[in-house]
Amino acid sequence: MKRILIAALLLLMLLPLGCGGQKYAVDYSGKKDVFFDAKERYSAGEQVQLKTYAVMDASPKVTVDGERLTPEVVDYTYLVYTFTMPEHDVKVDYVLGGSDMTAQTYRITYEGDTEFLTDPIDRAYAGETVTVKLGSAPDVSIDVYVDGRTVLQADGPDDGLLYFTFEMPTHDAVVTVTSKNISEEP
């Protein structure tokens, strides 16, 4: 009888440790509902995927303990933010472009061959990912610069447009579009 009692006490002492390791809490700062199937606790070392809808003309900013996460875009519909759960509780913050009214926006002006622009935006928040969409023409090479720095072409939907993205600086930005005819001369 003593052995059974000792075994039961040992088992009760080990139960709080859990079979799957220590789980830690995630504080979503009141915005847990923007993520699909987000749990409140994860095991240390577990891959955490926070999935949310992509929002047209807005860039969510998601941070974990102050570190900004870069999303993976899935079918131009969802954004998936991934991180490995550390051995402590974490705080997840979610700010959507225009939802933080205290944040400052900066102006975007366009120069150069602006006739190629499609749906240009004129303001963005610092750190927001800005997408410049340009119509293309046969035999024309298009380059985009922000404050004199080259912007690389990004992947986009197969809609005949060219997509260039950059992170909005903490000041007004000048986007310069240049085009060059690349057709062969006789």
N, C-alpha and C positions, 0 to 999 in steps of 0.2 A: 504494500500500500504506500509506503514511503517513497518507493521508486517511481510509482505512478504520479504521486504528488510532485516530486522533484522534476520529473520530465514535463509535467503540465506547466509548472512555474517557469522552467527554461523556455518552453515553447511560447509562453505569454511574453517573456522578455524579448524574444527574437522577432515576434510578429511585427512590431513597429518598424523594423528594418526593411520589411517587405521582401518578396522574392525577386522582384525586378529591379532592385536598387532604389536608392533615394530619389524621390520625385520632388521637383521644385516648382514653385508657383509662377504664373505669368500674370502680371498686372497690365491689363489692356487700356488703362486710363479711361475707362468708361466707353470704349469703342470696340468691344469684342464682337458686336453684331455686324461689323463691316467685313469680317473674315468668315469664310465657310468652314464649318466643323472645327473651329478653334477650341482646343481644350484649355482648362485652367491649370493643369499640372503636366509636366513632362519629366522623364527620367534624364539624368545627367548623361550627356553623350548622344541623346536621341536627336535625329534630324527633324527639325520643326519646319513645317511648310504652312505659311499663312497665305491663303488664297482669297483674292477679292476681285470684283469686277473692275475692268479698266474703265476709266471715266473720260469721255470725249472732251478734248481741249482742257484737260486738267492733269496735273501730275501729283499723285499722292507721294508723300514723304513718310517713309516708315523707318523708325529707328528702334534698336534694341539696346537699352542702357546707353543711349546717346550715340551709338554707332549706326550710321545710315546704311540700310540694306538696298541692294540693287535688285530690282525685280526681273524675273524671267517672264516674257510675254508669251502667252499661250493662245494661239488662234486669234490674236488681236482682240480678244474678249476678256481674258483674265490676266491678272498679275499675280505671280507667285513669289513670295519673299521667303527665303530659306536661311536658317541658321542652325547651329548645333547648340543644344541646350547646355549651358555651363553648370557647374556644381553650386549654383546659388539661384535665388529668385531673380527674375528679370522684369524690367518695365518696357512695354512696347508702346510707342507713341505713333499715332496716325494723324497726319495733317493733310488735308486735300487743298491743293492750290488756293482757292478763294475762300476756304472756310475759316482761315485764321485771319480775322479782320485786323489784328494788330500788325501783321506782317506788311512790309512795304513792297510795292511793285515798282518795277523799273521799265522805262520806255524802250521800245525796239523800233529803230528806224531802218529803212531799206534804201540802198543806193545801187547804182549800176543798172544792169539789165533786168529791171523789175517787171518787165512784161511777162516773164516766165513764172512769177509768183502765183500761187493758188492759195486762197484763204489765209493771208498773212495775219498774224496776231501782232498787236501793238504794245502789249504789256505782259510782264511775267514776274514771278516772285524769284528772289535770289535763290539759287540752287535748283530751281525748277528745270526740268528737261523741256527744251523748246524744240519743236519740230518745224522745219521750214520745208514746205511742199512746193515743188516746182514742176511745171509742165515741161515736157521734153520735145525736142524737134530732131528730125533725122539729120545726121551729119553735124550736130552741134554738141560741143563739150561744155558742160556747165560746172563752174566752181563756186563755192560759197566760203566767205570769210566772215568772222566775227571779230571786230576790233583788230583787223589785220591778220588774225590767225586762221589758218585753213581749217575748215570743218569737213570731216569725212562723211561720205555718203553712208546712210544707214539702210537697213532692210526695211521694206514696207510692203503693203499689199500689192498684188499684181494688178494695178489699176492704171498703168502707163505714166504715173508720176514718179519723180525723183524725191527721195526723202533725205534730209540732212538734219541731224540733231546736235544740240549743244546745251551745256549747262549755263543757265542765266547767271551772269556775274552780279556783283553787288553794286552795280551802277548801270546807267543807261547803256544800251548796246547798239552798235551800228553793224548791220548785216549787209555785206556787199556781195552782189551776184554778178559774176562775169561769165560771158559765153564766148566761144571761139568756134568758127566754122572749121571743121576738120575734114571736109570733103576734099578729095584729091583734085589737084589742079592739073589741066592737060599739059 
